[in-house]
Amino acid sequence: MAKKTTRTTRGDAPEATAKDPNPAAAGLANAEGEDTLIGRTVTINRPRQELYDLWRDVRNIPLFMVDVVSITPLDDLRSRWVMKGPGDTRFEWTSVIVEEEPGYLISWATEGDTDVSNTGRIVFIDSPNGRGTIVRATFTYDAPAGALGKLVAKVTQHDPRMQARRALRRFKQLMETGEIANAGSPVDDR
């Protein structure tokens, strides 16, 4: 579980980047067992509403999150996620939107008992210099199998920290260029 702290002084940095982050201070409910807080920020040269709209339709998320196998909308607020894990493992959960400010904020949490409990929040802010949108993603997760599960995820590059960085980078590429660069080897069509 994330250690709760009280801060008397604060810098400019988002709470998620502090040395001892506090999920509640980052605007996230801290469900029992969740012990890792991750925050990533990227500036995307597109209008805020356009970015929000693409993200809000959860069927688009697998376009830029490579470890997501599928997301099935269940209703306007709930969706069923299937995600690849290390080896041949797959994790499934139901996510529910718990807070929403159209064009600005989406906040979610897993519903019920699940192997990968998580909460998250994505905020879309107009860039102060008028060049696009600042996208700030913050989430907590409880790794299956605790510290061992975190180590295995890191070694196999399924660590949520890496996934978050990749997903935001791919989201930026998709929104700014209409495609995602692929470093894989070219396919021989002969």
MARZA-979409 format. One record per residue (C-alpha): x, y, z; residue in one letter. Coordinates in Angstrom, 3 decimals, always signed. Each point is the difference from the previous one (the first is absolute). Layout:
N
        xx        yy        zz  residu
         X         Y         Z       A
...
This chain:
190
        xx        yy        zz  residu
    +0.000    +0.000    +0.000       M
    +1.280    +3.473    -0.797       A
    +1.410    +1.738    +3.032       K
    -2.087    +3.025    +0.924       K
    +1.914    +3.147    +0.726       T
    -0.762    +3.512    +1.056       T
    +1.927    +2.678    -1.798       R
    +0.557    +3.416    +1.418       T
    +1.877    +1.344    -3.009       T
    -0.620    -0.723    -3.640       R
    +1.867    +0.634    -3.201       G
    -1.411    +0.359    -3.497       D
    +0.276    -3.697    -0.850       A
    -3.151    -2.118    -0.263       P
    -0.656    -2.129    +3.079       E
    +0.606    -3.172    -2.053       A
    +3.664    +0.930    -0.483       T
    +0.771    +0.629    +3.657       A
    +2.462    -2.279    +1.792       K
    -2.784    -1.295    +2.241       D
    -3.163    +0.378    -2.115       P
    -3.455    -0.008    +1.494       N
    -2.847    -1.294    -2.226       P
    -2.611    +2.071    +1.840       A
    +1.963    +3.189    -0.665       A
    +0.105    -0.967    -3.693       A
    -3.806    -0.176    -0.007       G
    -0.235    -3.797    +0.133       L
    -1.812    -2.192    +2.461       A
    +2.477    -2.325    +1.640       N
    -1.663    -3.411    +0.016       A
    +1.335    -2.530    +2.465       E
    +3.152    -1.679    -1.303       G
    +0.827    +2.544    -2.689       E
    +3.579    +0.904    +0.525       D
    +1.393    +1.600    -3.130       T
    -0.765    +3.491    -1.276       L
    +1.057    +0.875    -3.547       I
    -0.228    +3.373    -1.704       G
    +0.911    +0.999    -3.544       R
    -0.498    +3.225    -1.931       T
    +0.303    +0.792    -3.701       V
    -0.851    +3.034    -2.123       T
    -1.873    -0.797    -3.200       I
    -0.448    +2.521    -2.774       N
    -3.754    -0.570    -0.393       R
    -3.110    +1.631    +1.478       P
    -0.977    -1.145    +3.482       R
    -3.536    -1.085    -0.981       Q
    +1.288    -2.175    -2.854       E
    +2.399    -1.829    +2.342       L
    -2.665    -0.411    +2.659       Y
    -2.525    -1.372    -2.517       D
    +2.397    -2.620    -1.348       L
    +0.971    -1.141    +3.509       W
    -3.600    -0.003    +1.284       R
    -1.033    -2.560    -2.620       D
    +1.740    -2.941    +1.676       V
    -0.118    -2.011    -3.234       R
    +2.838    +2.284    -1.248       N
    +2.401    -0.723    +2.865       I
    +1.416    -3.250    -1.516       P
    +1.201    +2.135    -2.946       L
    +2.782    +1.420    +2.176       F
    +0.241    -2.328    +3.017       M
    +1.820    -3.035    -1.377       V
    -0.615    -2.362    +2.935       D
    -3.768    +0.498    -0.124       V
    -1.570    -2.981    -1.771       V
    -3.547    +1.368    +0.048       S
    -2.345    +2.429    +1.696       I
    -3.718    -0.707    -0.179       T
    -2.380    +2.790    +1.018       P
    -2.690    -1.353    +2.350       L
    -1.911    +3.274    +0.329       D
    +0.840    +3.720    -0.040       D
    +2.183    -0.229    +3.127       L
    +1.194    -3.614    +0.203       R
    +2.308    -2.033    -2.246       S
    +1.618    -3.445    +0.066       R
    +3.800    +0.026    -0.516       W
    +2.240    -2.891    -1.070       V
    +3.735    +0.665    +0.207       M
    +3.131    -2.047    -0.806       K
    +2.324    -0.777    +2.859       G
    +3.397    -1.678    +0.220       P
    +0.284    -3.264    -1.925       G
    -3.385    -1.201    -1.166       D
    -1.920    +1.537    +2.893       T
    -3.028    +2.203    -0.456       R
    -1.707    +2.172    +2.532       F
    -3.631    +1.062    -0.116       E
    -1.996    +2.544    +1.944       W
    -2.992    +2.274    -0.187       T
    +0.754    +3.706    +0.133       S
    -2.552    +2.652    +0.950       V
    +0.231    +3.747    -0.550       I
    -0.398    +1.567    +3.439       V
    +0.479    +3.668    -0.928       E
    -0.250    +1.844    -3.258       E
    +0.180    +3.600    -1.140       E
    -0.636    -0.034    -3.768       P
    +2.932    +1.358    -1.976       G
    +2.230    +0.083    +3.080       Y
    +0.093    -3.039    +2.322       L
    -0.709    -3.729    +0.102       I
    +0.552    -1.953    +3.220       S
    -0.555    -3.757    +0.367       W
    +0.337    -2.950    +2.387       A
    -0.250    -3.755    -0.265       T
    -3.282    -1.495    +1.075       E
    -0.285    -3.004    +2.277       G
    +2.674    -2.537    +0.858       D
    +2.763    -0.168    -2.613       T
    +3.590    -1.178    -0.427       D
    +1.147    +3.479    -1.093       V
    -1.732    +2.624    +2.093       S
    +0.578    +3.490    -1.399       N
    -1.251    +3.557    +0.062       T
    +0.878    +2.752    -2.419       G
    -0.528    +3.540    -1.119       R
    +0.779    +1.751    -3.261       I
    -0.175    +3.767    -0.284       V
    +0.098    +2.074    -3.194       F
    +1.230    +3.593    +0.505       I
    +0.414    +2.700    -2.617       D
    +3.704    +0.765    -0.355       S
    +0.796    +3.465    +1.372       P
    +2.013    +0.860    -3.121       N
    -2.944    -0.816    -2.276       G
    +1.744    -2.977    -1.577       R
    -2.235    -2.955    +0.632       G
    -1.034    -1.824    +3.127       T
    +1.790    -1.252    +3.088       I
    -1.153    -3.568    +0.693       V
    +0.643    -1.151    +3.558       R
    -0.644    -3.672    +0.838       A
    +0.207    -1.215    +3.598       T
    -0.937    -3.432    +1.284       F
    +0.539    -2.519    +2.764       T
    +0.159    -3.747    -0.323       Y
    +0.417    -3.051    +2.159       D
    +2.307    -2.475    -1.756       A
    -1.014    -3.660    +0.011       P
    +2.405    -2.044    +2.154       A
    +1.286    +3.150    +1.770       G
    +3.710    +0.843    -0.264       A
    +0.756    -3.138    -2.023       L
    -2.732    +0.915    -2.486       G
    +1.484    +3.496    -0.349       K
    +3.454    -1.428    -0.663       L
    -1.274    -2.453    -2.621       V
    -2.010    +2.783    -1.675       A
    +3.058    +2.249    -0.108       K
    +2.307    -2.670    -1.419       V
    -2.538    -0.961    -2.692       T
    -0.763    +3.664    -0.812       Q
    -3.588    -0.234    +1.227       H
    +0.678    +2.436    +2.832       D
    -2.818    +2.582    +0.234       P
    +2.571    +2.819    +0.201       R
    +1.410    -1.009    -3.396       M
    -3.468    -0.609    -1.398       Q
    -1.178    +3.461    +1.060       A
    +2.990    +1.701    -1.606       R
    -0.444    -2.020    -3.223       R
    -3.756    +0.556    -0.114       A
    +0.283    +3.791    +0.320       L
    +2.790    +0.134    -2.571       R
    -2.089    -2.094    -2.424       R
    -3.111    +2.110    +0.744       F
    +2.011    +3.115    -0.875       K
    +1.237    -1.549    -3.261       Q
    -3.486    -1.133    -0.977       L
    -1.588    +3.359    +0.705       M
    +2.718    +2.174    -1.562       E
    +0.867    -2.081    -3.071       T
    -2.924    -2.370    -0.470       G
    +2.253    -3.043    +0.389       E
    +2.289    -1.702    +2.482       I
    +3.638    -0.560    -0.903       A
    +1.010    -3.639    +0.143       N
    +3.614    -1.018    +0.554       A
    -0.666    -3.578    -1.143       G
    +1.659    -1.491    -3.073       S
    -1.649    +0.682    -3.363       P
    -2.244    -2.679    -1.455       V
    +1.109    -1.566    -3.266       D
    -3.045    +0.028    -2.307       D
    +1.528    -2.137    -2.780       R
